[in-house]
Amino acid sequence: MDHFCYKDGRLLCEAVPVEDIVRHVGTPTYIYSKATLLTHYERIAQAFSPLNPIICYSIKSCGNLEILRSLRQQGSGFDVVSGGELFRALRAGADAGKIVFAGVGKSDQEINEALEAGIGLFNIESEEEFWNLDRLAAAKRVHARCALRVNPDVASAGTHAKTLTGKKETKFGVDIDRAGEFYRQARRANNARLCGLHLHIGSPIKTVDPYVSAITKALALIDQLGAEGIVIDTLDIGGGFAAFYEGNEAPPAATYAQAIVPLLAGRGLNIILEPGRSIACNAGILVTRVQYTKAGGSKRFIIVDAAMNDLIRPTLYESYHFIWPTNPGAHGVPANRLSTLRTPEDVKVDVVGPVCESGDYLAKERHLPVLKRGDLLAVFSAGAYGFAMSSQYNARPRAAEVLVDGSGWHIIRRRETYEDLIAGES
Ligand SMILES: *Cc1c(COP(=O)(O)O)cnc(C)c1O
């Protein structure tokens, strides 16, 4: 699952004790394991290799340049959702032909930047956007390959409403019953070529069935259009594969592939995947220090120096992140990362941050070993949508990011300073 393991009662990232990094870098700090990152990428690449797909890592899940460089060196392309992410991808040395660009509200400036870079595919979310792209591409005398994001109207059990995107009522894509007409109309375009179909049904999708039904619907549409002489040569099946928060809930990449590959093998389609969470989530932890402990009514609070501005997932999605001391001693090593984990002397606590919001918590009603001021805690499975969603709310400088590679490590984003907080203000 990952390379964060306890040895002799202390937490290591690969071969490096987490406390050693913190001694130099302080807290809160995101620590990533390069081996974990690349292992999860490789598992997907291997499992889907019969389709020879382009894997476009979703930058929004964890976009640090060094993370992107590591994946690019492994052969990854990138899924971007803004001009800023396109900038990151190019800075990381991405092959522009392996960049796909999604998003419901691409601005003219962003579209122009992507046209100038010569990206591989625009994932189109509305008729208006398509014709706008055609106009902008004509002005530059270039051609743009496009896929239509089709909303297949599939649901997924256990996916949070805020991250479910494949149902009819979401803002994403075009309803599948209107898509055929869209493709017919798009034939009139001169510079934008609608030659692909894009799906991204939400995240995390913990079973294969939603993929199977979405892809089956997409293939039926592709066949119907083919019969009319409209050729779709590219199918982008999006992201959304699950990751391990408790340690047992995500199907392996091979399980997704076993269901998906047979549907697509031998069809001659260019296949694109856009995994984010399934690559980055387990590659990162957030390390935080206990500031104070206190009782309030019947509750006990552990107040730490990381907050909702550092990791907003518990607040935003009611997400579970396993939390445990980095140095629990040989007898305190956790047996697993389940929400039900109990140990003999544990105490039920809320782990909260210093931000002025009741919603500022990392865990509620969690059974943890007895903690005291100064103890270090690791928040696991924080690599995806962790630092990437962080903010400076309450004028809190953002955390440092560190990448571990075997027995070596380096800072890949320095901790922000107070000056960073006001940079750009006048
Ligand atoms: C967010 C997103 C992804 C990645 O989703 P994960 O769950 O992180 O794999 C892929 N494609 C699109 C269009 C997205 O918006």
PDBQT file of the ligand as one rigid body, heavy atoms in Angstrom, charges set to zero:
ROOT
HETATM    1  C1  LIG A 501     -10.210  15.367 -10.660  1.00  0.00    +0.000 C 
HETATM    2  C2  LIG A 501     -10.194  14.784 -12.012  1.00  0.00    +0.000 A 
HETATM    3  C3  LIG A 501      -9.500  13.604 -12.260  1.00  0.00    +0.000 A 
HETATM    4  C4  LIG A 501      -8.758  12.828 -11.198  1.00  0.00    +0.000 C 
HETATM    5  O1  LIG A 501      -9.607  12.216 -10.305  1.00  0.00    +0.000 OA
HETATM    6  P1  LIG A 501      -8.987  11.205  -9.207  1.00  0.00    +0.000 P 
HETATM    7  O2  LIG A 501     -10.126  10.785  -8.400  1.00  0.00    +0.000 OA
HETATM    8  O3  LIG A 501      -8.012  12.002  -8.407  1.00  0.00    +0.000 OA
HETATM    9  O4  LIG A 501      -8.351  10.097  -9.926  1.00  0.00    +0.000 OA
HETATM   10  C5  LIG A 501      -9.483  13.115 -13.559  1.00  0.00    +0.000 A 
HETATM   11  N1  LIG A 501     -10.130  13.758 -14.551  1.00  0.00    +0.000 NA
HETATM   12  C6  LIG A 501     -10.816  14.902 -14.335  1.00  0.00    +0.000 A 
HETATM   13  C7  LIG A 501     -11.500  15.554 -15.469  1.00  0.00    +0.000 C 
HETATM   14  C8  LIG A 501     -10.874  15.455 -13.067  1.00  0.00    +0.000 A 
HETATM   15  O5  LIG A 501     -11.564  16.570 -12.859  1.00  0.00    +0.000 OA
ENDROOT
TORSDOF 0
